[in-house]
Amino acid sequence: MSPSLALRYWPPLLQWLALIILAGSAGQLLNSLQLPAGQFVGPMLVAIGFGVCGTTLRIHRQAFRLCQGTIGLLVAHSISMAVLTAVVQSWPVMLLATVLTVLLSTAVGLVMARYGGIGARTAAWGTSPGAASAMVSMAEDNGADGRVVATMQYVRVVCVVMIGALVSRVLGADGTGTQAHGAVLSLAATPLPDLAISLAVIVIGVLLGARLPAGALLGPLLIGGVLQLCGLIHIVLPAPVLSLAYATVGCYVGLRFDRTTIAYVFKRLPAMISGSLLLIVLCALSAWLVADLLGKDFLSVYLATSPGGLDSMAIIAVDTHSDVGLVLAMQTLRLFGVIVTGAWLARLVIRWSERA
C-alpha cells in the first residue's frame, strides 16, 4: 500500500482528526437518510476502512465502557412496570427462544468446523451468540485462537447490524427514534441537575459492573432502571452525548479490523461471512415463530433473537421504536445462557466434529 494511503505513516493527531471528521460525517449522513442506527453504522464502516488501511488508532477501553454505559442508561429510560410485567408473563417463550438461538449457533459452529476449515474449538466460540468481548475472553481461557474468534464475532456483528438496519428500514422504521426518545434532549434544554445525576449513574454503573459480562452496559441499565422505577431520578441525555456514544462504540468495533487480522483469516473469511449469514437467517426464521407465540411485532422479536451484541441491538431497538424491554430481556438472557453453557457446548462441537 502507498505510504500516502497507509495510515500508520500519518501523525496520530492527523489520524484522529480524519477519523473524527469522516466518522462524524458518515454518521450524520446516514442519520439524515433516516437509516436506523445510522450514527452507529456510519462511524463503524469508516473505522473498518481505517483499520484495513493500517491505522494505529485504538479507542481506550474505558471510553468504550463509558459509552456502553450511556447506551445502557438510555435503554433504562424505556423500562417501566408495564414492560417488566410483560416480560414476566412471557418468560417461557423467551426461554424457548434463547435455547433455540443457542442450539442454532452450536449447529452453525459444527458446520463451520466440518466444512469451513476452522478449528472446532475456535468455531464453537466464534459462533457463540453472546457479547463479542466476553466470548473472546472466554475463548482464550479455553484454548481457542482469540484472533480468529474475535474476527468471527465482529464479522457477525457487522453483518447483524447492517442487516438489522436494512430490515428495520424495509419494515417501515423511520430511524428517528433516538431523537424522539423521551430521555434525549437538546443540550440547551437539558436540566443540569438531572444531567449530572444521569452521568453519575453511568460512571457508578460502569465501575460496579466491571467484573460482569457486558457489565458496562448492564450496570447503568440496572441501576438507572431501578432508580427510575422508584421515582428517584429523571434520566436525561443530551443528543450530542448520545451521538458521541454511538460513534465511539461503532469506531471501537470497526478499528478491530486491522490488516494483520484480515490477512490471517483471509482464506476463511468467506466461510465466516457465510456462517454469520446462515445463523442470521436461522434466527430470523425462529423469530417468526416466537413473534406468533408472543403476539409481538416481527421487528422487535427479530432484534431480540438476532445473534449480535447487546449494545448494537439496543441501539437499533431504541432507534426504531421497537419493544426495547423485550429486546433487552432476551439478549441479556441469552448472554448469560451462553456464558453458563459456552464451555460445555464448545466441547460438544469438538466431540461431534472429531466423530465426523
Beta strands, then each sheet from edge to edge (+ up, - down):
strand 1: 184-185
strand 2: 237-238
sheet 1: 1+ 2+
end
